[in-house]
Amino acid sequence: MLQGIELINCAKASAKQGIIVAAQNCGYAENIGLFIENLNKACQEIGVNISELNDLITDQQVAQENRKIIEISPIQPTSYN
């Protein structure tokens, strides 16, 4: 089970997938209560208050996911008859 900053980083990376997946990814299996308790404690230790898992998702993460990739390819020459 992760704790401290490692727990925060793992939870942040998994936040969009939901609390169950985040807890599993952080080594808490089905123990959601302990996951939430330890996550809140870890956040308080670094001065961050969260009320839900989604509070860990930063604007930067949202912007990166919303960024569209535009592929530009060279214009193919056409033959005129």
N, C-alpha and C positions, 0 to 999 in steps of 0.2 A: 504494500500500500504506500502510495506516494504521500508525502507531507511537505509543508512549507512551500517554497517557491516552485518546486518541481510539481507539486499538486496544482498550484494555480496555473502554471504553464500548460499542463496536460488538460486541465478542465477548460481553459480558454480555447485550446486547439479543438476540443471536442464539443464545445458549447452548442454549436448549430445542430448537432446530431441528437441533442436532447440529454436529459439528466441520466437516464438509464445507461446510455452508451458512454457518456462521460465517466460515470462511476465505474463501469467495467474497464474502460481504457486506463483509468487511474489506479486499478488494482483493488477496487472495492466490491467487485462482483455484484451481488444483489443487495448489499448493505448500503442503501441509499441514505439512510439516516446518518450513519457514521461518515459517509462521504460529505454530506452537507455540513455536518458539524465541523469536520476537519478543514473543509474548504473555507468556511466562515472564520475559523480560528486563524488560518494561514493569512487570509486577507486582512484581518484585524491587526495581525503582527506587522504588516507592512503599511498599515494606515489606509486600507481600502475597505469601504463598506459596500457590500452587495446585498440586494434583497432577493435576487434570483440569479440563476446561472447565466442568463442572457446579458446580465450587467457586465460580464467579462468580455463581451464582444465589442471590440473597438470600432470607431468610425473608419479607421484605416483598413480593417479587415473587410468591412462592408464595401468600401470603395474598391478594393482589389477584386472582390467577387463580382461586383457590378460592372467592372471594366470590360468593355467589348473588344475583342480582337478583330481587327479588320485586316484581311489579307489582300494585298495589292499585288497583282501579277502584271507582267508586261503585256502590252497590247499585241495580239497575234496579227501578223500581217495577213491581209486578205488578198486574194488574187482577183483581179478584175478582167473579165473577158470582153 
